[in-house]
């Protein structure tokens, strides 16, 4: 199972993204994001399963958990040559700092190439693993009005698939929440 370190969205953004996921599912286009059973988030890194858990946990521990991360979510986009539809997220100073800290604390060869320092594109996924991305993109564009200021309110270390939360920390607190398990 691979690892991911994620930044979960605030309550309002969470509800808006879930609304898009639901509309895409209701249209019969795909329900993968709902079946993932994990809240809307921005992934800071995906780390391969060969990496020792202790290494990934140590990287999670160095992240600055002092305050929520101010973000601006922008346009609905699609990664070229893929079915992945996503919301663009600005790479503000706080988000960029979190990503730099994470990359400095993980062996580069363990990090998925799309999440490495030079190529990472901060985003929130709206649709993937389906064959109707144009339709999903059209629905998302009718439901989303950019730009929208939001905040990242929680950092999590998860393993997947299925999603299992190993560590969870609300930003702006020193208290770690108990781990939860999600299922596909």
Buried (B, 14 or more C-beta within 10 A) or exposed (E): EBBBBBBBBBEEBBEBBBEBBBBBBEEEBBBBBEBBEBBBBBBBBBBBEEBEEEBBEEBBEEBEBEEBBBBEBBEBBBBEEEBBBBBBBBEEEBBBEBBEBBBEBBEEEBBBEEBBEEEBEBBBBBBBEBEBBEBBBBBBBEBBEEEBEBBBBBBBBBBBEBBBBBBBBBBEEEEEEEEEEBEE
